[in-house]
């Protein structure tokens, strides 16, 4: 008997029971555009107290490029140092 129940029949039964509830409790799967309330609009407005902490795109790009350049320089220096140590050891082994 348990083998005759399929997943689709179980899920359709669950859907049927969930649709019996009050219409206000049923949420659609796809979201609809809802106009923002006064509180949401106030939260999205620009705050003058936070203006001094705002980062500008050009400054962020410049700092990012400097960071990338420093990373490349450090990796190159570490690679050279490893190569120099390996070459020194190789010379010491071969008299």
TIKOL-783226 format. One record per atom (N, C-alpha, C, O, CB): residue in three letters; atom name; x, y negated, z. Coordinates in steps of 0.1 Angstrom, whole numbers. Glycine has a CB too. Layout:
<recs>
+--------+-------+-------+-------+-------+
| residu | atome |  east | north |    up |
+--------+-------+-------+-------+-------+
|    Ala |    CA |     X |     Y |     Z |
...
+--------+-------+-------+-------+-------+
</recs>
This chain:
<recs>
+--------+-------+-------+-------+-------+
| residu | atome |  east | north |    up |
+--------+-------+-------+-------+-------+
|    Unk |     N |     8 |    12 |     0 |
|    Unk |    CA |     0 |     0 |     0 |
|    Unk |     C |     9 |   -13 |     0 |
|    Unk |     O |     6 |   -22 |    -7 |
|    Unk |    CB |    -9 |     0 |    12 |
|    Unk |     N |    20 |   -12 |     8 |
|    Unk |    CA |    29 |   -24 |     8 |
|    Unk |     C |    35 |   -26 |    -5 |
|    Unk |     O |    39 |   -38 |    -8 |
|    Unk |    CB |    39 |   -22 |    19 |
|    Unk |     N |    38 |   -16 |   -12 |
|    Unk |    CA |    44 |   -17 |   -25 |
|    Unk |     C |    35 |   -24 |   -36 |
|    Unk |     O |    40 |   -29 |   -46 |
|    Unk |    CB |    48 |    -3 |   -30 |
|    Unk |     N |    22 |   -23 |   -34 |
|    Unk |    CA |    13 |   -29 |   -44 |
|    Unk |     C |    12 |   -44 |   -43 |
|    Unk |     O |     7 |   -51 |   -52 |
|    Unk |    CB |    -1 |   -23 |   -42 |
|    Unk |     N |    16 |   -50 |   -31 |
|    Unk |    CA |    16 |   -64 |   -30 |
|    Unk |     C |    28 |   -70 |   -37 |
|    Unk |     O |    40 |   -66 |   -34 |
|    Unk |    CB |    16 |   -68 |   -15 |
|    Unk |     N |    26 |   -80 |   -45 |
|    Unk |    CA |    37 |   -86 |   -52 |
|    Unk |     C |    40 |  -100 |   -46 |
|    Unk |     O |    32 |  -105 |   -38 |
|    Unk |    CB |    34 |   -87 |   -67 |
|    Unk |     N |    51 |  -105 |   -49 |
|    Unk |    CA |    55 |  -118 |   -44 |
|    Unk |     C |    45 |  -129 |   -48 |
|    Unk |     O |    42 |  -138 |   -41 |
|    Unk |    CB |    69 |  -122 |   -48 |
|    Unk |     N |    41 |  -128 |   -61 |
|    Unk |    CA |    32 |  -138 |   -66 |
|    Unk |     C |    19 |  -138 |   -59 |
|    Unk |     O |    13 |  -149 |   -57 |
|    Unk |    CB |    30 |  -136 |   -81 |
|    Unk |     N |    14 |  -127 |   -55 |
|    Unk |    CA |     1 |  -126 |   -48 |
|    Unk |     C |     2 |  -132 |   -34 |
|    Unk |     O |    -7 |  -138 |   -29 |
|    Unk |    CB |    -5 |  -112 |   -48 |
|    Unk |     N |    14 |  -129 |   -28 |
|    Unk |    CA |    16 |  -135 |   -14 |
|    Unk |     C |    17 |  -150 |   -15 |
|    Unk |     O |    11 |  -157 |    -7 |
|    Unk |    CB |    29 |  -129 |    -8 |
|    Unk |     N |    25 |  -155 |   -25 |
|    Unk |    CA |    27 |  -170 |   -25 |
|    Unk |     C |    14 |  -177 |   -30 |
|    Unk |     O |    11 |  -188 |   -25 |
|    Unk |    CB |    38 |  -173 |   -35 |
|    Unk |     N |     6 |  -170 |   -38 |
|    Unk |    CA |    -7 |  -177 |   -42 |
|    Unk |     C |   -16 |  -177 |   -30 |
|    Unk |     O |   -24 |  -187 |   -29 |
|    Unk |    CB |   -13 |  -169 |   -54 |
|    Unk |     N |   -16 |  -167 |   -22 |
|    Unk |    CA |   -24 |  -168 |   -10 |
|    Unk |     C |   -20 |  -179 |     0 |
|    Unk |     O |   -28 |  -185 |     6 |
|    Unk |    CB |   -24 |  -154 |    -3 |
|    Unk |     N |    -7 |  -181 |     1 |
|    Unk |    CA |    -2 |  -191 |     9 |
|    Unk |     C |    -6 |  -205 |     3 |
|    Unk |     O |    -9 |  -214 |    11 |
|    Unk |    CB |    13 |  -190 |    11 |
|    Unk |     N |    -5 |  -206 |   -10 |
|    Unk |    CA |    -9 |  -219 |   -16 |
|    Unk |     C |   -24 |  -222 |   -14 |
|    Unk |     O |   -27 |  -233 |   -11 |
|    Unk |    CB |    -6 |  -219 |   -31 |
|    Unk |     N |   -32 |  -211 |   -15 |
|    Unk |    CA |   -46 |  -213 |   -13 |
|    Unk |     C |   -49 |  -218 |     1 |
|    Unk |     O |   -57 |  -227 |     3 |
|    Unk |    CB |   -53 |  -200 |   -16 |
|    Unk |     N |   -42 |  -212 |    11 |
|    Unk |    CA |   -45 |  -216 |    25 |
|    Unk |     C |   -40 |  -230 |    27 |
|    Unk |     O |   -46 |  -237 |    35 |
|    Unk |    CB |   -38 |  -206 |    34 |
|    Unk |     N |   -29 |  -234 |    21 |
|    Unk |    CA |   -23 |  -247 |    24 |
|    Unk |     C |   -32 |  -258 |    17 |
|    Unk |     O |   -32 |  -269 |    22 |
|    Unk |    CB |    -9 |  -248 |    18 |
|    Unk |     N |   -39 |  -254 |     6 |
|    Unk |    CA |   -48 |  -264 |     0 |
|    Unk |     C |   -61 |  -266 |     7 |
|    Unk |     O |   -68 |  -275 |     4 |
|    Unk |    CB |   -50 |  -260 |   -15 |
|    Unk |     N |   -64 |  -257 |    16 |
|    Unk |    CA |   -77 |  -258 |    23 |
|    Unk |     C |   -76 |  -269 |    33 |
|    Unk |     O |   -87 |  -274 |    38 |
|    Unk |    CB |   -80 |  -245 |    30 |
|    Unk |     N |   -64 |  -273 |    37 |
|    Unk |    CA |   -63 |  -283 |    48 |
|    Unk |     C |   -69 |  -296 |    44 |
|    Unk |     O |   -74 |  -298 |    33 |
|    Unk |    CB |   -48 |  -285 |    51 |
|    Unk |     N |   -68 |  -306 |    53 |
|    Unk |    CA |   -73 |  -319 |    50 |
|    Unk |     C |   -66 |  -326 |    38 |
|    Unk |     O |   -54 |  -324 |    37 |
|    Unk |    CB |   -72 |  -328 |    62 |
|    Unk |     N |   -73 |  -333 |    30 |
|    Unk |    CA |   -66 |  -339 |    18 |
|    Unk |     C |   -55 |  -349 |    22 |
|    Unk |     O |   -46 |  -351 |    14 |
|    Unk |    CB |   -76 |  -346 |    10 |
|    Unk |     N |   -56 |  -356 |    34 |
|    Unk |    CA |   -46 |  -365 |    38 |
|    Unk |     C |   -33 |  -358 |    42 |
|    Unk |     O |   -22 |  -365 |    41 |
|    Unk |    CB |   -51 |  -373 |    50 |
|    Unk |     N |   -33 |  -346 |    45 |
|    Unk |    CA |   -21 |  -339 |    49 |
|    Unk |     C |   -14 |  -333 |    37 |
|    Unk |     O |    -2 |  -329 |    39 |
|    Unk |    CB |   -25 |  -328 |    59 |
|    Unk |     N |   -20 |  -331 |    26 |
|    Unk |    CA |   -14 |  -325 |    14 |
|    Unk |     C |    -5 |  -336 |     7 |
|    Unk |     O |   -10 |  -346 |     4 |
|    Unk |    CB |   -25 |  -320 |     5 |
|    Unk |     N |     8 |  -332 |     6 |
|    Unk |    CA |    17 |  -341 |    -1 |
|    Unk |     C |    20 |  -336 |   -15 |
|    Unk |     O |    23 |  -324 |   -16 |
|    Unk |    CB |    30 |  -343 |     8 |
|    Unk |     N |    19 |  -344 |   -25 |
|    Unk |    CA |    22 |  -339 |   -38 |
|    Unk |     C |    37 |  -336 |   -40 |
|    Unk |     O |    46 |  -342 |   -32 |
|    Unk |    CB |    18 |  -350 |   -49 |
|    Unk |     N |    41 |  -327 |   -49 |
|    Unk |    CA |    55 |  -324 |   -51 |
|    Unk |     C |    62 |  -335 |   -57 |
|    Unk |     O |    74 |  -338 |   -53 |
|    Unk |    CB |    56 |  -311 |   -60 |
|    Unk |     N |    56 |  -342 |   -67 |
|    Unk |    CA |    63 |  -353 |   -73 |
|    Unk |     C |    59 |  -366 |   -66 |
|    Unk |     O |    48 |  -368 |   -63 |
|    Unk |    CB |    59 |  -354 |   -88 |
|    Unk |     N |    70 |  -374 |   -63 |
|    Unk |    CA |    67 |  -386 |   -56 |
|    Unk |     C |    61 |  -397 |   -65 |
|    Unk |     O |    65 |  -398 |   -76 |
|    Unk |    CB |    80 |  -391 |   -49 |
|    Unk |     N |    52 |  -404 |   -59 |
|    Unk |    CA |    46 |  -415 |   -67 |
|    Unk |     C |    52 |  -428 |   -62 |
|    Unk |     O |    57 |  -430 |   -51 |
|    Unk |    CB |    31 |  -416 |   -65 |
|    Unk |     N |    53 |  -438 |   -71 |
|    Unk |    CA |    58 |  -451 |   -67 |
|    Unk |     C |    49 |  -458 |   -57 |
|    Unk |     O |    37 |  -460 |   -60 |
|    Unk |    CB |    60 |  -460 |   -79 |
|    Unk |     N |    54 |  -462 |   -46 |
|    Unk |    CA |    46 |  -468 |   -36 |
|    Unk |     C |    52 |  -482 |   -33 |
|    Unk |     O |    64 |  -483 |   -32 |
|    Unk |    CB |    45 |  -460 |   -22 |
|    Unk |     N |    44 |  -492 |   -33 |
|    Unk |    CA |    49 |  -505 |   -30 |
|    Unk |     C |    55 |  -506 |   -16 |
|    Unk |     O |    49 |  -501 |    -7 |
|    Unk |    CB |    37 |  -516 |   -32 |
|    Unk |     N |    66 |  -513 |   -15 |
|    Unk |    CA |    73 |  -514 |    -2 |
|    Unk |     C |    65 |  -523 |     7 |
|    Unk |     O |    59 |  -533 |     3 |
|    Unk |    CB |    87 |  -520 |    -4 |
|    Unk |     N |    66 |  -520 |    20 |
|    Unk |    CA |    59 |  -528 |    30 |
|    Unk |     C |    68 |  -540 |    34 |
|    Unk |     O |    79 |  -541 |    29 |
|    Unk |    CB |    55 |  -520 |    42 |
|    Unk |     N |    62 |  -548 |    43 |
|    Unk |    CA |    70 |  -560 |    47 |
|    Unk |     C |    83 |  -556 |    55 |
|    Unk |     O |    93 |  -563 |    53 |
|    Unk |    CB |    61 |  -568 |    57 |
|    Unk |     N |    82 |  -545 |    63 |
|    Unk |    CA |    94 |  -541 |    70 |
|    Unk |     C |   105 |  -537 |    61 |
|    Unk |     O |   117 |  -540 |    62 |
|    Unk |    CB |    91 |  -530 |    80 |
|    Unk |     N |   101 |  -529 |    51 |
|    Unk |    CA |   111 |  -524 |    41 |
|    Unk |     C |   117 |  -535 |    33 |
|    Unk |     O |   129 |  -535 |    31 |
|    Unk |    CB |   105 |  -513 |    32 |
|    Unk |     N |   109 |  -545 |    29 |
|    Unk |    CA |   114 |  -556 |    22 |
|    Unk |     C |   124 |  -564 |    30 |
|    Unk |     O |   134 |  -569 |    25 |
|    Unk |    CB |   103 |  -565 |    17 |
|    Unk |     N |   121 |  -566 |    43 |
|    Unk |    CA |   129 |  -573 |    52 |
|    Unk |     C |   143 |  -566 |    54 |
|    Unk |     O |   153 |  -573 |    54 |
|    Unk |    CB |   123 |  -575 |    66 |
|    Unk |     N |   142 |  -553 |    54 |
|    Unk |    CA |   155 |  -545 |    56 |
|    Unk |     C |   164 |  -546 |    43 |
|    Unk |     O |   176 |  -545 |    44 |
|    Unk |    CB |   152 |  -531 |    59 |
|    Unk |     N |   157 |  -547 |    32 |
|    Unk |    CA |   165 |  -548 |    19 |
|    Unk |     C |   170 |  -562 |    16 |
|    Unk |     O |   178 |  -563 |     7 |
|    Unk |    CB |   157 |  -543 |     8 |
|    Unk |     N |   166 |  -572 |    23 |
|    Unk |    CA |   170 |  -586 |    20 |
|    Unk |     C |   185 |  -587 |    24 |
|    Unk |     O |   190 |  -580 |    33 |
|    Unk |    CB |   162 |  -596 |    27 |
|    Unk |     N |   192 |  -596 |    18 |
|    Unk |    CA |   206 |  -599 |    21 |
|    Unk |     C |   207 |  -606 |    35 |
|    Unk |     O |   200 |  -616 |    37 |
|    Unk |    CB |   213 |  -607 |    10 |
|    Unk |     N |   216 |  -601 |    43 |
|    Unk |    CA |   217 |  -607 |    57 |
|    Unk |     C |   229 |  -616 |    57 |
|    Unk |     O |   240 |  -612 |    54 |
|    Unk |    CB |   219 |  -595 |    67 |
|    Unk |     N |   227 |  -629 |    60 |
|    Unk |    CA |   239 |  -638 |    60 |
|    Unk |     C |   249 |  -635 |    70 |
|    Unk |     O |   261 |  -639 |    68 |
|    Unk |    CB |   234 |  -652 |    62 |
|    Unk |     N |   246 |  -629 |    81 |
|    Unk |    CA |   256 |  -625 |    91 |
|    Unk |     C |   265 |  -615 |    86 |
|    Unk |     O |   277 |  -614 |    91 |
|    Unk |    CB |   249 |  -620 |   104 |
|    Unk |     N |   261 |  -606 |    77 |
|    Unk |    CA |   270 |  -596 |    72 |
|    Unk |     C |   277 |  -600 |    59 |
|    Unk |     O |   285 |  -592 |    54 |
|    Unk |    CB |   261 |  -583 |    69 |
|    Unk |     N |   275 |  -612 |    54 |
|    Unk |    CA |   281 |  -616 |    42 |
|    Unk |     C |   296 |  -616 |    42 |
|    Unk |     O |   303 |  -613 |    32 |
|    Unk |    CB |   276 |  -630 |    38 |
|    Unk |     N |   302 |  -619 |    54 |
|    Unk |    CA |   317 |  -620 |    55 |
|    Unk |     C |   323 |  -606 |    54 |
|    Unk |     O |   335 |  -605 |    52 |
|    Unk |    CB |   321 |  -627 |    68 |
|    Unk |     N |   315 |  -596 |    57 |
|    Unk |    CA |   321 |  -582 |    56 |
|    Unk |     C |   319 |  -576 |    43 |
|    Unk |     O |   323 |  -564 |    41 |
|    Unk |    CB |   314 |  -573 |    67 |
|    Unk |     N |   313 |  -583 |    33 |
|    Unk |    CA |   310 |  -577 |    20 |
|    Unk |     C |   323 |  -576 |    12 |
|    Unk |     O |   331 |  -585 |    11 |
|    Unk |    CB |   300 |  -586 |    13 |
|    Unk |     N |   325 |  -564 |     6 |
|    Unk |    CA |   337 |  -562 |    -2 |
|    Unk |     C |   333 |  -565 |   -16 |
|    Unk |     O |   322 |  -561 |   -21 |
|    Unk |    CB |   343 |  -548 |     0 |
|    Unk |     N |   342 |  -571 |   -24 |
|    Unk |    CA |   339 |  -574 |   -37 |
|    Unk |     C |   346 |  -564 |   -46 |
|    Unk |     O |   356 |  -558 |   -43 |
|    Unk |    CB |   345 |  -588 |   -41 |
|    Unk |     N |   340 |  -561 |   -58 |
|    Unk |    CA |   344 |  -550 |   -66 |
|    Unk |     C |   359 |  -552 |   -71 |
|    Unk |     O |   366 |  -542 |   -71 |
|    Unk |    CB |   335 |  -549 |   -78 |
|    Unk |     N |   362 |  -564 |   -75 |
|    Unk |    CA |   376 |  -566 |   -80 |
|    Unk |     C |   386 |  -564 |   -69 |
|    Unk |     O |   397 |  -558 |   -72 |
|    Unk |    CB |   378 |  -581 |   -85 |
|    Unk |     N |   383 |  -568 |   -57 |
|    Unk |    CA |   393 |  -565 |   -46 |
|    Unk |     C |   394 |  -550 |   -43 |
|    Unk |     O |   405 |  -545 |   -41 |
|    Unk |    CB |   389 |  -572 |   -33 |
|    Unk |     N |   383 |  -543 |   -43 |
|    Unk |    CA |   383 |  -529 |   -41 |
|    Unk |     C |   391 |  -522 |   -52 |
|    Unk |     O |   398 |  -513 |   -49 |
|    Unk |    CB |   369 |  -523 |   -40 |
|    Unk |     N |   389 |  -526 |   -65 |
|    Unk |    CA |   396 |  -520 |   -76 |
|    Unk |     C |   411 |  -522 |   -74 |
|    Unk |     O |   419 |  -513 |   -77 |
|    Unk |    CB |   391 |  -525 |   -89 |
|    Unk |     N |   415 |  -534 |   -71 |
|    Unk |    CA |   429 |  -538 |   -69 |
|    Unk |     C |   435 |  -529 |   -58 |
|    Unk |     O |   446 |  -524 |   -60 |
|    Unk |    CB |   431 |  -553 |   -66 |
|    Unk |     N |   429 |  -528 |   -47 |
|    Unk |    CA |   434 |  -521 |   -36 |
|    Unk |     C |   435 |  -506 |   -40 |
|    Unk |     O |   444 |  -499 |   -36 |
|    Unk |    CB |   425 |  -522 |   -23 |
|    Unk |     N |   425 |  -501 |   -47 |
|    Unk |    CA |   425 |  -487 |   -52 |
|    Unk |     C |   437 |  -485 |   -61 |
|    Unk |     O |   444 |  -474 |   -60 |
|    Unk |    CB |   412 |  -484 |   -59 |
|    Unk |     N |   440 |  -494 |   -70 |
|    Unk |    CA |   451 |  -492 |   -79 |
|    Unk |     C |   464 |  -493 |   -72 |
|    Unk |     O |   473 |  -485 |   -75 |
|    Unk |    CB |   451 |  -503 |   -90 |
|    Unk |     N |   466 |  -501 |   -62 |
|    Unk |    CA |   478 |  -502 |   -54 |
|    Unk |     C |   480 |  -489 |   -46 |
|    Unk |     O |   491 |  -484 |   -45 |
|    Unk |    CB |   478 |  -514 |   -44 |
|    Unk |     N |   469 |  -484 |   -41 |
|    Unk |    CA |   470 |  -471 |   -33 |
|    Unk |     C |   474 |  -460 |   -42 |
|    Unk |     O |   482 |  -451 |   -39 |
|    Unk |    CB |   456 |  -468 |   -27 |
|    Unk |     N |   468 |  -459 |   -55 |
|    Unk |    CA |   472 |  -449 |   -64 |
|    Unk |     C |   487 |  -450 |   -68 |
|    Unk |     O |   493 |  -440 |   -69 |
|    Unk |    CB |   463 |  -450 |   -77 |
|    Unk |     N |   491 |  -462 |   -70 |
|    Unk |    CA |   506 |  -464 |   -74 |
|    Unk |     C |   515 |  -460 |   -62 |
|    Unk |     O |   525 |  -453 |   -65 |
|    Unk |    CB |   508 |  -479 |   -77 |
|    Unk |     N |   511 |  -463 |   -50 |
|    Unk |    CA |   519 |  -459 |   -38 |
|    Unk |     C |   519 |  -444 |   -37 |
|    Unk |     O |   529 |  -438 |   -33 |
|    Unk |    CB |   514 |  -465 |   -25 |
|    Unk |     N |   508 |  -438 |   -40 |
|    Unk |    CA |   507 |  -423 |   -39 |
|    Unk |     C |   517 |  -417 |   -49 |
|    Unk |     O |   524 |  -407 |   -46 |
|    Unk |    CB |   493 |  -418 |   -41 |
|    Unk |     N |   517 |  -422 |   -61 |
|    Unk |    CA |   525 |  -416 |   -72 |
|    Unk |     C |   540 |  -418 |   -68 |
|    Unk |     O |   548 |  -409 |   -70 |
|    Unk |    CB |   523 |  -423 |   -85 |
|    Unk |     N |   543 |  -430 |   -62 |
|    Unk |    CA |   557 |  -432 |   -58 |
|    Unk |     C |   562 |  -423 |   -47 |
|    Unk |     O |   573 |  -418 |   -47 |
|    Unk |    CB |   559 |  -447 |   -53 |
|    Unk |     N |   553 |  -421 |   -37 |
|    Unk |    CA |   556 |  -412 |   -26 |
|    Unk |     C |   558 |  -397 |   -31 |
|    Unk |     O |   567 |  -390 |   -27 |
|    Unk |    CB |   546 |  -413 |   -15 |
|    Unk |     N |   549 |  -393 |   -40 |
|    Unk |    CA |   550 |  -379 |   -45 |
|    Unk |     C |   563 |  -378 |   -53 |
|    Unk |     O |   570 |  -368 |   -52 |
|    Unk |    CB |   538 |  -376 |   -53 |
|    Unk |     N |   566 |  -388 |   -61 |
|    Unk |    CA |   579 |  -387 |   -69 |
|    Unk |     C |   591 |  -387 |   -60 |
|    Unk |     O |   600 |  -379 |   -62 |
|    Unk |    CB |   579 |  -399 |   -79 |
|    Unk |     N |   591 |  -395 |   -49 |
|    Unk |    CA |   602 |  -395 |   -40 |
|    Unk |     C |   604 |  -382 |   -33 |
|    Unk |     O |   615 |  -377 |   -31 |
|    Unk |    CB |   601 |  -407 |   -30 |
|    Unk |     N |   593 |  -376 |   -29 |
|    Unk |    CA |   593 |  -363 |   -22 |
|    Unk |     C |   598 |  -352 |   -31 |
|    Unk |     O |   606 |  -344 |   -28 |
|    Unk |    CB |   580 |  -359 |   -16 |
|    Unk |     N |   594 |  -353 |   -44 |
|    Unk |    CA |   598 |  -343 |   -54 |
|    Unk |     C |   613 |  -344 |   -56 |
|    Unk |     O |   620 |  -334 |   -57 |
|    Unk |    CB |   590 |  -344 |   -67 |
|    Unk |     N |   618 |  -357 |   -58 |
|    Unk |    CA |   632 |  -359 |   -60 |
|    Unk |     C |   640 |  -354 |   -48 |
|    Unk |     O |   651 |  -348 |   -50 |
|    Unk |    CB |   635 |  -374 |   -63 |
|    Unk |     N |   635 |  -356 |   -36 |
|    Unk |    CA |   643 |  -352 |   -24 |
|    Unk |     C |   643 |  -337 |   -23 |
|    Unk |     O |   654 |  -331 |   -20 |
|    Unk |    CB |   636 |  -358 |   -11 |
|    Unk |     N |   633 |  -330 |   -27 |
|    Unk |    CA |   633 |  -316 |   -27 |
|    Unk |     C |   642 |  -310 |   -37 |
|    Unk |     O |   650 |  -301 |   -35 |
|    Unk |    CB |   618 |  -310 |   -29 |
|    Unk |     N |   642 |  -317 |   -49 |
|    Unk |    CA |   651 |  -313 |   -60 |
|    Unk |     C |   666 |  -315 |   -55 |
|    Unk |     O |   675 |  -307 |   -58 |
|    Unk |    CB |   648 |  -321 |   -73 |
|    Unk |     N |   669 |  -326 |   -49 |
|    Unk |    CA |   682 |  -329 |   -45 |
|    Unk |     C |   687 |  -319 |   -34 |
|    Unk |     O |   699 |  -315 |   -35 |
|    Unk |    CB |   683 |  -343 |   -39 |
|    Unk |     N |   679 |  -316 |   -25 |
|    Unk |    CA |   683 |  -306 |   -15 |
|    Unk |     C |   685 |  -292 |   -21 |
|    Unk |     O |   694 |  -285 |   -18 |
|    Unk |    CB |   672 |  -305 |    -4 |
|    Unk |     N |   676 |  -288 |   -30 |
|    Unk |    CA |   678 |  -275 |   -37 |
|    Unk |     C |   691 |  -275 |   -45 |
|    Unk |     O |   698 |  -265 |   -45 |
|    Unk |    CB |   666 |  -272 |   -46 |
|    Unk |     N |   694 |  -286 |   -52 |
|    Unk |    CA |   706 |  -287 |   -60 |
|    Unk |     C |   718 |  -286 |   -52 |
|    Unk |     O |   728 |  -280 |   -55 |
|    Unk |    CB |   706 |  -299 |   -69 |
|    Unk |     N |   718 |  -293 |   -40 |
|    Unk |    CA |   729 |  -293 |   -31 |
|    Unk |     C |   732 |  -279 |   -25 |
|    Unk |     O |   743 |  -274 |   -25 |
|    Unk |    CB |   727 |  -303 |   -19 |
|    Unk |     N |   721 |  -272 |   -22 |
|    Unk |    CA |   722 |  -258 |   -17 |
|    Unk |     C |   728 |  -249 |   -27 |
|    Unk |     O |   736 |  -240 |   -25 |
|    Unk |    CB |   709 |  -253 |   -12 |
|    Unk |     N |   723 |  -251 |   -40 |
|    Unk |    CA |   728 |  -243 |   -51 |
|    Unk |     C |   743 |  -244 |   -53 |
|    Unk |     O |   750 |  -235 |   -56 |
|    Unk |    CB |   720 |  -246 |   -64 |
|    Unk |     N |   747 |  -257 |   -52 |
|    Unk |    CA |   762 |  -260 |   -54 |
|    Unk |     C |   770 |  -253 |   -43 |
|    Unk |     O |   781 |  -249 |   -45 |
|    Unk |    CB |   764 |  -275 |   -55 |
|    Unk |     N |   765 |  -254 |   -31 |
|    Unk |    CA |   772 |  -248 |   -19 |
|    Unk |     C |   773 |  -233 |   -20 |
|    Unk |     O |   783 |  -227 |   -16 |
|    Unk |    CB |   765 |  -252 |    -6 |
|    Unk |     N |   763 |  -226 |   -26 |
|    Unk |    CA |   764 |  -212 |   -28 |
|    Unk |     C |   774 |  -207 |   -38 |
|    Unk |     O |   779 |  -196 |   -37 |
|    Unk |    CB |   750 |  -206 |   -31 |
|    Unk |     N |   775 |  -215 |   -49 |
|    Unk |    CA |   784 |  -212 |   -60 |
|    Unk |     C |   798 |  -219 |   -58 |
|    Unk |     O |   799 |  -230 |   -62 |
|    Unk |    CB |   778 |  -215 |   -73 |
|    Unk |     N |   808 |  -212 |   -52 |
|    Unk |    CA |   821 |  -219 |   -51 |
|    Unk |     C |   829 |  -218 |   -63 |
|    Unk |     O |   840 |  -223 |   -63 |
|    Unk |    CB |   829 |  -212 |   -40 |
+--------+-------+-------+-------+-------+
</recs>
